[in-house]
Amino acid sequence: ENSLLLYNTQLDLPLNLDLNPKSSLVSVVMTLRKFHSLFTAEADYIPFLSSDNKEKKYYAQEPFSPSIAVILSQIVNYNLHPSIKSLYVKGKIYELIALYFNRSPNADIEQCPYLADEENVKKIKKAKEIILANMAEPPTLAELSSEVGLSLKRLKEGFKQIYGDSVYSFLFDHKMDYAKRLLETGQYNVNEIGLRIGYSTSSHFIAAFKKKYNTTPKKYLLALASS
């Protein structure tokens, strides 16, 4: 009448159990990515093996509730047609996991080693949305970390883990891509585009564009026209 939750990134975890007569064991094995996909759409962005997390392990043992006991009994003692076994068991496993991780709204979010990361991912995505929405006059990193509620260190490290670049390098690439798309419309001159993305002079914008694409906006448009 106990549950075991085991997670370790470094070791296989063989189970050596001595069971009492007439006992039953139900074992659910899944990847961390699959586990998180059950709870959040952000599963692909979670830094599973970041420098902070790669050594993390988590073990928990606790008695299970009567409602979980019912589901376990249904899994062990099902009496249905074999053709629906896979569907039936999968549904019961989802139900089992839902009940196991069901906590009151005030429960400690650290109940599982990575559920706290879900909140951090949301905050980092919010930080990205803020800088993109204010790309002409982006906030400082200190202002950004304060606005999303993350420490400066965690914001910088988390942003790089999720988006593969620092905050301002990511913003620079976005601004240049946006500028290029504006150029392609033919509706704006170089100075107007520079102002839209936060460059006070056209020369600064041209230098930035050349740094990114190894050509000037004018030469880019000429090449686009000739092709």
C-alpha positions as CSV (number, residue, x, y, z in Angstrom):
1,E,0.0,0.0,0.0
2,N,2.9,2.3,-0.8
3,S,3.9,4.3,-3.8
4,L,7.5,5.0,-4.9
5,L,8.5,7.9,-7.1
6,L,12.1,7.5,-8.5
7,Y,14.1,9.8,-10.7
8,N,17.8,9.9,-11.4
9,T,19.6,11.4,-14.5
10,Q,22.9,9.7,-13.6
11,L,22.0,6.1,-12.9
12,D,19.7,3.3,-14.0
13,L,17.5,2.4,-11.0
14,P,17.0,-1.4,-10.8
15,L,14.3,-2.4,-8.4
16,N,14.9,-5.2,-6.0
17,L,11.7,-5.8,-4.0
18,D,10.7,-8.4,-1.6
19,L,6.9,-8.6,-1.9
20,N,4.6,-10.3,0.6
21,P,2.5,-13.2,-0.7
22,K,-0.4,-12.2,-2.9
23,S,1.0,-8.7,-3.4
24,S,0.9,-6.9,-6.7
25,L,3.3,-4.4,-8.2
26,V,2.3,-1.8,-10.9
27,S,5.2,-0.1,-12.4
28,V,5.0,3.0,-14.7
29,V,8.1,4.0,-16.6
30,M,8.3,7.1,-18.7
31,T,10.7,9.8,-19.8
32,L,10.7,13.1,-18.1
33,R,9.8,14.9,-21.3
34,K,6.7,12.6,-21.7
35,F,5.8,13.2,-18.0
36,H,5.9,16.9,-18.4
37,S,3.9,16.9,-21.6
38,L,1.0,15.5,-19.6
39,F,1.0,18.7,-17.5
40,T,2.2,21.5,-19.7
41,A,2.5,22.7,-23.3
42,E,6.0,24.0,-22.4
43,A,7.6,20.5,-22.1
44,D,9.9,21.0,-25.1
45,Y,11.4,24.2,-23.5
46,I,12.2,22.8,-20.1
47,P,16.0,22.8,-19.5
48,F,15.9,19.1,-18.4
49,L,19.7,18.7,-18.1
50,S,20.9,22.2,-17.5
51,S,24.0,22.7,-15.3
52,D,21.8,23.3,-12.4
53,N,19.6,20.3,-12.9
54,K,21.8,17.5,-14.4
55,E,22.9,16.2,-11.0
56,K,19.3,16.4,-9.6
57,K,17.6,13.3,-8.3
58,Y,14.4,12.7,-6.5
59,Y,13.0,9.9,-4.5
60,A,9.7,9.8,-2.6
61,Q,7.8,7.1,-0.8
62,E,4.3,7.5,0.7
63,P,1.1,5.6,1.2
64,F,-1.4,6.0,-1.6
65,S,-5.0,7.2,-1.2
66,P,-8.1,5.0,-1.4
67,S,-9.0,6.5,-4.8
68,I,-5.6,5.4,-6.1
69,A,-6.1,2.0,-4.6
70,V,-9.3,1.6,-6.6
71,I,-7.5,2.4,-9.9
72,L,-4.6,0.0,-9.1
73,S,-7.1,-2.7,-8.4
74,Q,-8.9,-2.0,-11.7
75,I,-5.5,-2.2,-13.5
76,V,-4.6,-5.5,-11.9
77,N,-8.0,-7.2,-12.0
78,Y,-9.5,-5.9,-15.3
79,N,-11.8,-8.3,-17.0
80,L,-12.3,-6.9,-20.5
81,H,-11.7,-8.0,-24.1
82,P,-8.0,-8.2,-24.9
83,S,-8.4,-5.9,-27.9
84,I,-9.1,-2.9,-25.6
85,K,-6.4,-3.8,-23.0
86,S,-3.9,-1.2,-24.2
87,L,-6.5,1.6,-24.4
88,Y,-8.0,0.7,-21.0
89,V,-4.6,0.5,-19.2
90,K,-3.4,3.8,-20.8
91,G,-6.5,5.6,-19.6
92,K,-6.1,4.2,-16.1
93,I,-2.4,5.2,-16.0
94,Y,-3.4,8.8,-16.9
95,E,-6.0,8.7,-14.1
96,L,-3.4,7.3,-11.7
97,I,-0.9,10.0,-12.5
98,A,-3.5,12.7,-12.2
99,L,-4.6,11.5,-8.8
100,Y,-1.0,11.0,-7.6
101,F,0.0,14.5,-8.4
102,N,-3.2,16.1,-7.4
103,R,-2.4,18.6,-4.6
104,S,-4.3,21.5,-3.0
105,P,-3.7,24.9,-4.6
106,N,-1.4,25.8,-1.6
107,A,0.8,22.7,-1.9
108,D,4.5,23.0,-2.2
109,I,5.4,23.2,-5.9
110,E,8.6,21.3,-5.2
111,Q,6.5,18.1,-4.9
112,C,8.4,16.9,-8.0
113,P,11.9,18.1,-9.0
114,Y,11.0,19.9,-12.2
115,L,7.5,21.3,-11.6
116,A,9.1,24.5,-10.3
117,D,10.8,24.8,-13.7
118,E,7.4,25.0,-15.3
119,E,6.9,28.4,-13.6
120,N,10.4,29.6,-14.5
121,V,9.8,28.7,-18.2
122,K,6.6,30.7,-18.2
123,K,8.4,33.7,-16.7
124,I,11.3,33.5,-19.2
125,K,8.8,33.3,-22.1
126,K,7.1,36.3,-20.6
127,A,10.5,38.1,-20.6
128,K,10.9,37.3,-24.3
129,E,7.5,38.7,-25.1
130,I,8.3,41.9,-23.2
131,I,11.5,42.6,-25.0
132,L,10.0,41.8,-28.4
133,A,7.0,44.1,-27.7
134,N,9.4,46.9,-26.6
135,M,12.3,46.2,-29.0
136,A,12.8,49.9,-29.9
137,E,13.2,50.7,-26.2
138,P,13.9,47.4,-24.4
139,P,14.1,47.3,-20.6
140,T,17.4,46.7,-18.9
141,L,18.1,43.2,-17.6
142,A,17.5,44.4,-14.1
143,E,14.1,45.9,-15.0
144,L,13.2,42.7,-16.9
145,S,14.1,40.4,-14.1
146,S,12.1,42.5,-11.7
147,E,9.1,42.6,-14.0
148,V,8.9,38.8,-14.5
149,G,9.9,37.9,-11.0
150,L,13.2,36.1,-11.6
151,S,16.6,36.7,-10.3
152,L,19.0,38.3,-12.8
153,K,21.2,35.1,-12.7
154,R,18.3,32.8,-13.3
155,L,16.8,35.0,-16.0
156,K,20.1,35.1,-18.0
157,E,20.9,31.4,-17.6
158,G,17.3,30.3,-18.2
159,F,16.9,32.5,-21.3
160,K,20.1,31.0,-22.8
161,Q,19.0,27.5,-22.1
162,I,15.6,27.9,-23.7
163,Y,16.4,30.2,-26.6
164,G,20.1,29.4,-27.1
165,D,21.3,32.9,-26.8
166,S,21.6,35.8,-24.4
167,V,18.6,38.2,-24.1
168,Y,20.1,41.0,-26.1
169,S,21.7,38.8,-28.8
170,F,18.3,37.2,-29.2
171,L,16.7,40.6,-29.5
172,F,19.3,41.8,-32.0
173,D,18.6,38.8,-34.3
174,H,14.9,39.4,-34.0
175,K,15.3,43.1,-34.8
176,M,17.4,42.4,-37.9
177,D,15.0,39.8,-39.1
178,Y,12.1,42.2,-38.6
179,A,14.0,45.0,-40.4
180,K,14.7,42.7,-43.3
181,R,11.0,41.9,-43.7
182,L,10.2,45.6,-43.6
183,L,12.7,46.2,-46.3
184,E,11.2,43.6,-48.5
185,T,7.8,45.3,-48.3
186,G,9.2,48.3,-50.0
187,Q,7.0,50.6,-47.9
188,Y,9.7,52.1,-45.7
189,N,13.0,53.8,-46.2
190,V,16.2,52.8,-44.3
191,N,15.8,55.6,-41.7
192,E,12.2,54.7,-40.9
193,I,13.0,51.1,-40.4
194,G,16.0,52.0,-38.2
195,L,13.7,54.2,-36.0
196,R,11.1,51.4,-35.8
197,I,13.6,49.0,-34.2
198,G,15.4,51.4,-32.0
199,Y,18.3,53.0,-33.9
200,S,18.4,56.8,-33.7
201,T,20.5,57.2,-36.8
202,S,20.4,55.4,-40.1
203,S,24.2,54.9,-40.0
204,H,23.8,52.8,-36.8
205,F,21.1,50.7,-38.3
206,I,23.1,50.1,-41.5
207,A,26.2,49.1,-39.4
208,A,24.0,46.6,-37.4
209,F,22.4,45.2,-40.6
210,K,25.8,44.7,-42.1
211,K,27.1,43.0,-39.0
212,K,24.2,40.5,-39.2
213,Y,23.9,39.9,-42.9
214,N,27.4,41.0,-44.2
215,T,25.7,43.5,-46.6
216,T,24.0,46.9,-46.4
217,P,20.2,47.3,-46.6
218,K,20.6,49.0,-50.0
219,K,22.7,46.2,-51.4
220,Y,20.3,43.6,-50.0
221,L,17.4,45.3,-51.8
222,L,19.4,45.4,-55.1
223,A,20.2,41.8,-54.8
224,L,16.6,41.0,-54.0
225,A,15.4,42.9,-57.1
226,S,17.9,41.3,-59.4
227,S,16.9,37.8,-58.3
